Amino acid sequence: PAPTPKLEARPLRLSVTAIEDWLRDPYTIYAKYILRLMPLDPVDTPPGARDRGSVIHGAIGDFTIKFAAGLPAEPVKELLALGEKRFEPLADYEEARAFWWPRFMRIAQWFAQWDKERHAGIQILHAEIKGELKFPIGKREFTLSAIADRIEHRKDGSYAIIDYKTGAGRTEKQVRTGLAPQLTLEAAILRAGGFKGVAPGSVSEISYVTLKG
């Protein structure tokens, strides 16, 4: 099969993660944005890896947003409290909490120390920040969008772009060959001044931080 939809049917807006899907499996883009096929969630199934990732990623994101201006006296305690709120929807699944909560506690201990070390070199921290970059494609305009987990404006004036991963990370080879373009595309958006409230500048670091516990 070689679907070639008309130009007017093709999307004019994609996220940086969708671009990665496009490179790895273009049929996901064809199914979702051209045919508009959306898989239904299974009925009454126990939470799985995707749910675990959402809960853990959500708690870390909440912490990063809440304490972007400065860390609390007891970061682990604060992080666990935010985690409790994120874990509330899993109250009916005792097995999920029994396995996932101890893992999250280990992540919280590690993340608190890592975050403290990072803050020493940060001038301004931006968390869960939206950005976009528009550019022409023929007679049409395409919009590349992103929500960056963490953008650090370093004390040396450069930027670091961080993405939290609860599942499989990305290798340096995948990033350098373009197979994992999420953070390099976010860097392009930042350099063009596409993140609101973030001045364009040089990107000195892009990193995936794995949260597995």
Beta strands, then each sheet from edge to edge (+ up, - down):
strand 1: 13-15
strand 2: 122-137
strand 3: 140-154
strand 4: 159-165
strand 5: 203-210
sheet 1: 1+ 3+ 2-
sheet 2: 1+ 3+ 4- 5-
end
